[in-house]
Amino acid sequence: MLRRILVSLGQFAITVLVATMIVFLLLRVMPGDPAVVALGINATPDALDAWRHEHGTDRPLWLQYLEWMGGLVTGDFGTSYVTSQELTPLIADRVQVTLILVGCAMLLALVIAVPIGTLAAVRHRDAAGAVLSGASQIGVAIPNFLVGVLLIAFFSVRLGWFPSGGWVAPAEDVGAFLQRLVLPVIALGSVQAAIITRYVRSAVLEIMREDFLRTGRAKGLTFGGALVRHGLRNAGVPVITIVGVQLAALLIGAVVIERVFAIPGLGSLLVDSVANRDLLAVQAVVVVLVLLVVLLNLIVDVVYALVDPRLRREAA
């Protein structure tokens, strides 16, 4: 087990290193001079040269990369080229918002997907199973930003039950925080619930054909009892994998949902930074998103190894 965790950590480090190189190089080959963006098109050549020297953009790429990586290791993302704002505290604030949104959305998705997916599998031969399976298929086909717009139109504009956007920190006002969290969490989590429901259904259907479930029933357990006691844990192994993948998808989806609901998370910061051509801020946000995705995959990999008895036996 320890060897598997060490291998996963090694893969994590290599993936992060390669990802930072790709992000750094891609943003450097993009058209546009950061000095011109910062000082404007009317800046004199001397002023542009002085800016480049001050911010180090006139140095060789490999040296810029090493300096940037040195900052990352110490938690220093640098200073925005456009706003001159320190990026580390800014990103720390935005990460909290995004993680709250993504965590609540995944919790909602699991609360919906596990019972509905299980029920759709158990009732797969009758109309109820067909309806649940069809509903999940429709949910998969609807993009989350469209769900968000429809929720705003109905619950905010028509009924006035929830604010159409904005963000209040839970430390400031818990009620206002929850009120603003409901619609974006539903928009983000409902689509994921539909996706995970299909995987839960497939996993439970597969488990229902296994011998150990029949053995459980032969010992006197009811079908539901045998399924809960022996089946769901085994069905959870493939579901854990898809949850990890969908967590990464939620992070990317949050970029759009944050914009729809005017939530000040990483997604909004990324969009604003791209619009302002703030190279260093874009670079920092993209790397943080990559780190979060890779870290989530690492956690899922470790949890998968702990839950799956076959992997534990291999490790032993």
C-alpha positions as CSV (number, residue, x, y, z in Angstrom):
1,M,0.0,0.0,0.0
2,L,2.8,2.4,1.0
3,R,4.5,1.7,-2.4
4,R,1.4,2.5,-4.3
5,I,1.0,5.8,-2.4
6,L,4.6,6.7,-3.1
7,V,4.1,5.9,-6.8
8,S,1.0,8.1,-6.9
9,L,2.9,10.9,-5.2
10,G,5.7,10.5,-7.8
11,Q,3.2,10.7,-10.6
12,F,1.6,13.7,-8.9
13,A,5.0,15.6,-8.8
14,I,5.8,14.7,-12.5
15,T,2.3,15.8,-13.7
16,V,2.5,19.1,-11.8
17,L,6.0,19.8,-13.2
18,V,5.0,19.1,-16.8
19,A,1.7,21.0,-16.4
20,T,3.5,24.1,-15.2
21,M,5.9,23.9,-18.1
22,I,3.1,23.7,-20.6
23,V,1.1,26.5,-19.0
24,F,4.2,28.7,-18.8
25,L,5.2,28.2,-22.4
26,L,1.7,28.4,-23.9
27,L,1.1,31.8,-22.3
28,R,4.5,33.1,-23.4
29,V,3.8,32.2,-27.1
30,M,0.5,34.0,-27.1
31,P,0.4,37.2,-29.0
32,G,0.6,40.5,-27.0
33,D,3.3,42.2,-25.0
34,P,2.6,42.4,-21.3
35,A,4.5,45.7,-21.1
36,V,2.2,47.3,-23.7
37,V,-0.9,45.9,-21.9
38,A,0.3,47.4,-18.6
39,L,1.5,50.8,-19.9
40,G,-0.7,51.3,-22.9
41,I,0.0,51.7,-26.6
42,N,1.2,55.2,-26.2
43,A,4.1,54.3,-23.8
44,T,7.5,55.3,-25.0
45,P,10.1,52.5,-26.0
46,D,12.2,53.5,-23.0
47,A,9.3,53.1,-20.6
48,L,8.4,49.7,-22.1
49,D,12.1,48.6,-21.8
50,A,12.2,49.8,-18.2
51,W,8.9,47.9,-17.4
52,R,10.2,44.7,-19.0
53,H,13.5,44.9,-17.0
54,E,11.6,45.6,-13.8
55,H,9.3,42.6,-14.2
56,G,11.9,40.3,-15.7
57,T,10.1,39.6,-19.0
58,D,13.3,40.5,-21.0
59,R,15.1,37.6,-19.4
60,P,15.5,34.1,-21.0
61,L,12.4,32.0,-20.8
62,W,14.2,29.2,-18.8
63,L,15.3,31.8,-16.2
64,Q,11.8,33.3,-16.0
65,Y,10.4,29.8,-15.5
66,L,12.8,28.9,-12.7
67,E,12.0,32.2,-10.9
68,W,8.3,31.6,-11.3
69,M,8.6,28.0,-10.0
70,G,10.7,29.3,-7.1
71,G,7.9,31.6,-6.2
72,L,5.3,28.8,-6.5
73,V,7.2,26.5,-4.2
74,T,7.2,29.2,-1.5
75,G,3.5,30.1,-2.2
76,D,4.3,33.4,-4.0
77,F,2.3,33.8,-7.2
78,G,3.8,37.2,-7.9
79,T,2.1,40.6,-8.5
80,S,-0.5,41.3,-11.2
81,Y,0.9,43.1,-14.2
82,V,-2.3,45.1,-14.6
83,T,-3.6,45.9,-11.1
84,S,-0.3,45.6,-9.2
85,Q,-2.2,43.5,-6.6
86,E,-0.5,40.6,-4.8
87,L,-1.9,37.4,-6.3
88,T,-1.3,35.0,-3.4
89,P,-4.0,36.5,-1.0
90,L,-6.3,37.2,-4.0
91,I,-6.1,33.5,-5.1
92,A,-6.4,32.2,-1.6
93,D,-9.7,34.1,-1.2
94,R,-11.0,32.9,-4.6
95,V,-10.0,29.3,-4.0
96,Q,-12.2,29.2,-0.8
97,V,-15.2,30.3,-2.7
98,T,-14.7,27.9,-5.6
99,L,-14.1,24.9,-3.2
100,I,-17.2,25.7,-1.2
101,L,-19.2,25.8,-4.4
102,V,-17.7,22.6,-5.9
103,G,-17.9,20.7,-2.6
104,C,-21.6,21.5,-2.0
105,A,-22.4,20.7,-5.6
106,M,-20.7,17.3,-5.4
107,L,-22.4,16.6,-2.1
108,L,-25.8,17.4,-3.7
109,A,-24.9,15.2,-6.7
110,L,-24.1,12.2,-4.5
111,V,-27.2,12.7,-2.3
112,I,-29.3,12.5,-5.5
113,A,-27.3,10.0,-7.6
114,V,-26.7,7.2,-5.1
115,P,-30.4,6.4,-4.2
116,I,-31.8,7.2,-7.6
117,G,-29.1,5.2,-9.4
118,T,-29.6,2.3,-7.1
119,L,-33.4,2.4,-7.5
120,A,-33.1,2.6,-11.3
121,A,-30.9,-0.5,-11.2
122,V,-33.2,-2.5,-8.8
123,R,-36.3,-1.5,-10.8
124,H,-34.7,-1.8,-14.3
125,R,-37.3,-4.2,-15.5
126,D,-40.3,-1.9,-14.9
127,A,-41.6,1.6,-15.8
128,A,-40.1,3.3,-12.8
129,G,-36.6,2.2,-13.7
130,A,-37.1,3.3,-17.3
131,V,-38.4,6.8,-16.2
132,L,-35.4,7.3,-13.8
133,S,-32.9,6.1,-16.5
134,G,-34.5,8.4,-19.0
135,A,-34.5,11.4,-16.6
136,S,-30.8,10.9,-16.0
137,Q,-30.1,10.8,-19.7
138,I,-31.9,14.1,-20.2
139,G,-30.0,15.6,-17.3
140,V,-26.7,14.6,-18.9
141,A,-27.6,16.4,-22.1
142,I,-28.4,19.7,-20.5
143,P,-25.4,22.0,-20.0
144,N,-25.1,23.5,-16.5
145,F,-24.9,27.1,-17.6
146,L,-28.4,26.6,-19.2
147,V,-29.7,25.1,-16.0
148,G,-28.3,28.2,-14.2
149,V,-30.0,30.6,-16.5
150,L,-33.3,28.8,-16.2
151,L,-33.0,28.8,-12.4
152,I,-32.4,32.5,-12.3
153,A,-35.3,33.2,-14.7
154,F,-37.8,31.1,-12.6
155,F,-36.7,31.4,-9.0
156,S,-35.1,34.8,-9.0
157,V,-36.9,36.9,-11.7
158,R,-40.3,35.2,-11.6
159,L,-40.7,34.1,-8.0
160,G,-38.1,36.3,-6.3
161,W,-37.2,33.5,-3.8
162,F,-33.4,33.7,-4.3
163,P,-31.0,36.4,-5.4
164,S,-29.9,36.1,-9.0
165,G,-26.2,36.3,-8.0
166,G,-23.5,37.6,-5.8
167,W,-21.7,36.1,-2.8
168,V,-21.6,36.6,1.0
169,A,-19.0,34.9,3.1
170,P,-20.5,32.5,5.7
171,A,-18.6,34.4,8.5
172,E,-20.5,37.6,7.6
173,D,-24.1,36.3,7.3
174,V,-24.9,32.6,7.2
175,G,-28.5,33.2,6.0
176,A,-27.4,35.4,3.1
177,F,-24.6,33.0,2.3
178,L,-27.0,30.0,2.0
179,Q,-29.5,32.0,0.1
180,R,-26.9,32.9,-2.6
181,L,-25.5,29.4,-2.6
182,V,-28.7,27.4,-3.4
183,L,-29.1,28.2,-7.1
184,P,-25.5,27.8,-8.3
185,V,-25.1,24.6,-6.3
186,I,-28.3,23.2,-8.0
187,A,-27.1,24.3,-11.4
188,L,-23.7,22.7,-10.9
189,G,-24.7,19.7,-9.0
190,S,-27.8,18.6,-10.8
191,V,-26.0,17.8,-14.1
192,Q,-23.3,15.9,-12.2
193,A,-26.1,14.0,-10.4
194,A,-27.4,12.9,-13.7
195,I,-24.0,11.7,-14.8
196,I,-23.2,9.9,-11.6
197,T,-26.7,8.3,-11.5
198,R,-25.9,6.5,-14.7
199,Y,-22.6,5.1,-13.3
200,V,-24.3,4.1,-10.0
201,R,-27.0,2.3,-12.0
202,S,-24.5,0.4,-14.1
203,A,-22.4,-0.5,-11.1
204,V,-25.4,-1.8,-9.1
205,L,-26.7,-3.8,-12.1
206,E,-23.3,-5.4,-12.4
207,I,-23.3,-6.3,-8.7
208,M,-26.8,-7.8,-8.8
209,R,-25.4,-10.5,-11.1
210,E,-22.6,-11.5,-8.7
211,D,-22.6,-14.7,-6.7
212,F,-22.0,-13.1,-3.3
213,L,-25.3,-11.4,-3.6
214,R,-27.1,-14.7,-4.2
215,T,-25.1,-16.2,-1.3
216,G,-26.3,-13.4,1.0
217,R,-29.9,-14.1,0.1
218,A,-29.3,-17.8,0.7
219,K,-28.2,-16.9,4.2
220,G,-31.6,-15.4,4.8
221,L,-31.1,-11.8,3.9
222,T,-33.7,-10.0,1.9
223,F,-32.8,-8.7,-1.5
224,G,-32.5,-5.1,-0.1
225,G,-30.5,-6.3,2.9
226,A,-28.1,-8.3,0.8
227,L,-27.7,-5.4,-1.5
228,V,-27.0,-2.9,1.3
229,R,-24.7,-5.3,3.3
230,H,-22.7,-6.8,0.4
231,G,-23.5,-5.0,-2.8
232,L,-23.2,-1.2,-2.3
233,R,-19.7,-1.3,-1.0
234,N,-18.5,-3.3,-4.1
235,A,-20.5,-1.0,-6.4
236,G,-18.8,2.0,-4.7
237,V,-15.4,1.1,-6.1
238,P,-16.1,2.1,-9.7
239,V,-18.3,5.0,-8.5
240,I,-15.3,6.4,-6.6
241,T,-13.3,6.7,-9.8
242,I,-16.1,8.5,-11.6
243,V,-16.6,10.9,-8.6
244,G,-12.9,11.8,-8.9
245,V,-13.3,12.5,-12.6
246,Q,-16.5,14.5,-12.1
247,L,-14.8,16.6,-9.3
248,A,-12.3,17.7,-11.9
249,A,-15.2,18.4,-14.3
250,L,-17.0,20.4,-11.5
251,L,-13.9,22.6,-11.1
252,I,-14.0,23.4,-14.8
253,G,-17.8,23.8,-14.8
254,A,-17.5,26.2,-11.8
255,V,-15.7,28.6,-14.1
256,V,-18.9,29.1,-16.1
257,I,-21.3,29.0,-13.2
258,E,-19.4,31.6,-11.3
259,R,-19.7,33.9,-14.2
260,V,-23.5,33.2,-14.6
261,F,-24.1,33.9,-10.9
262,A,-21.5,36.7,-10.5
263,I,-19.6,34.6,-7.8
264,P,-16.1,35.9,-7.0
265,G,-14.3,32.5,-7.4
266,L,-11.4,31.3,-9.4
267,G,-13.5,31.1,-12.5
268,S,-14.5,34.8,-12.4
269,L,-10.9,35.8,-11.7
270,L,-9.7,33.7,-14.7
271,V,-12.3,35.3,-17.0
272,D,-11.5,38.8,-15.8
273,S,-7.7,38.2,-16.1
274,V,-8.1,36.9,-19.7
275,A,-10.2,40.0,-20.6
276,N,-7.6,42.3,-19.1
277,R,-4.7,40.3,-20.7
278,D,-3.2,39.9,-17.2
279,L,-0.7,37.3,-18.1
280,L,0.6,36.5,-14.6
281,A,-2.9,36.3,-13.1
282,V,-4.0,33.9,-15.8
283,Q,-0.9,31.8,-15.3
284,A,-1.5,31.6,-11.6
285,V,-5.2,30.7,-11.8
286,V,-4.6,28.0,-14.4
287,V,-1.9,26.4,-12.4
288,V,-4.0,26.4,-9.3
289,L,-6.8,24.7,-11.2
290,V,-4.4,22.2,-12.5
291,L,-3.0,21.6,-9.1
292,L,-6.5,21.1,-7.7
293,V,-7.4,18.6,-10.4
294,V,-4.2,16.6,-10.0
295,L,-4.6,16.6,-6.2
296,L,-8.1,15.3,-6.5
297,N,-7.0,12.5,-8.7
298,L,-4.3,11.6,-6.3
299,I,-6.8,11.5,-3.4
300,V,-9.2,9.4,-5.4
301,D,-6.3,7.0,-6.4
302,V,-5.4,6.5,-2.7
303,V,-9.0,6.1,-1.6
304,Y,-9.6,3.6,-4.5
305,A,-6.6,1.6,-3.3
306,L,-7.9,1.6,0.3
307,V,-11.5,0.5,-0.7
308,D,-10.7,-2.1,-3.3
309,P,-9.7,-5.4,-1.6
310,R,-8.0,-6.6,-4.8
311,L,-5.5,-3.7,-4.8
312,R,-4.8,-4.2,-1.1
313,R,-4.0,-7.9,-1.7
314,E,-1.7,-6.9,-4.6
315,A,0.0,-4.4,-2.4
316,A,0.5,-7.0,0.3
